[in-house]
Amino acid sequence: MQLNPDTSPTVNLDNSIITLSNEARAQIASLAVRQHNVTSVLIQVVTFLGGQVEDGLKLIPSSIRIRLEAATTRGLRAS
């Protein structure tokens, strides 16, 4: 895994309660970078797919779209 200082999240372990070895600090930093990268990619995918779905909904007749939006709202409120 390549660390990119421009996009890597900052991980401050200096004030941790337990003493960590340099190896443990490196592993934690690597995991933080990995999680950050996965989250960034996931957000990009969700944004792309959301745009595709919204564009598709524009093609549906408004009466059906209104009912879909109402059902979605009810489902989200119930969850």
C-alpha positions as CSV (number, residue, x, y, z in Angstrom):
1,M,0.0,0.0,0.0
2,Q,1.4,3.4,-1.0
3,L,0.8,6.3,1.4
4,N,-0.1,9.6,-0.2
5,P,0.6,12.5,2.2
6,D,-1.8,14.7,0.3
7,T,-4.9,12.5,0.8
8,S,-3.9,10.4,3.8
9,P,-5.9,11.0,6.9
10,T,-4.0,12.4,9.9
11,V,-3.6,9.8,12.7
12,N,-2.4,11.2,16.1
13,L,-1.4,8.4,18.5
14,D,0.9,10.5,20.7
15,N,-1.7,10.8,23.5
16,S,-2.7,7.2,23.5
17,I,-3.3,5.6,26.9
18,I,-1.1,2.6,26.1
19,T,2.4,2.6,24.7
20,L,2.5,1.4,21.1
21,S,5.5,0.1,19.2
22,N,6.5,1.8,16.0
23,E,5.3,-1.3,14.1
24,A,1.9,-1.1,15.8
25,R,1.7,2.7,14.9
26,A,2.6,1.9,11.3
27,Q,-0.1,-0.8,11.1
28,I,-2.7,1.5,12.6
29,A,-1.8,4.3,10.2
30,S,-1.9,1.9,7.3
31,L,-5.4,0.6,8.3
32,A,-6.6,4.3,8.7
33,V,-5.4,5.0,5.1
34,R,-7.1,1.9,3.8
35,Q,-10.4,2.8,5.5
36,H,-10.2,6.3,4.2
37,N,-9.6,5.1,0.6
38,V,-12.4,2.6,0.8
39,T,-14.8,5.2,2.1
40,S,-13.8,7.7,-0.6
41,V,-14.4,5.1,-3.3
42,L,-17.7,4.1,-1.8
43,I,-18.9,7.7,-1.6
44,Q,-18.0,8.1,-5.3
45,V,-19.9,5.0,-6.3
46,V,-23.0,6.0,-4.3
47,T,-22.9,9.5,-5.7
48,F,-22.6,8.1,-9.3
49,L,-25.4,5.6,-8.8
50,G,-27.6,8.1,-7.1
51,G,-27.3,10.4,-10.1
52,Q,-28.2,7.6,-12.4
53,V,-31.3,6.7,-10.4
54,E,-32.4,10.4,-10.3
55,D,-32.0,10.7,-14.0
56,G,-34.0,7.5,-14.5
57,L,-36.8,8.8,-12.2
58,K,-37.2,11.8,-14.4
59,L,-38.4,9.5,-17.2
60,I,-41.2,8.1,-15.0
61,P,-44.6,9.8,-15.2
62,S,-45.0,12.3,-12.4
63,S,-48.0,10.5,-10.8
64,I,-45.9,7.3,-10.3
65,R,-42.9,9.3,-9.2
66,I,-44.9,11.1,-6.5
67,R,-46.1,7.7,-5.2
68,L,-42.6,6.3,-5.3
69,E,-41.2,9.3,-3.3
70,A,-44.0,9.0,-0.8
71,A,-43.4,5.3,-0.3
72,T,-39.6,5.9,0.0
73,T,-40.3,8.6,2.6
74,R,-42.6,6.3,4.6
75,G,-40.0,3.5,4.5
76,L,-37.2,5.8,5.7
77,R,-39.2,7.2,8.5
78,A,-40.2,3.6,9.6
79,S,-36.6,2.4,9.7
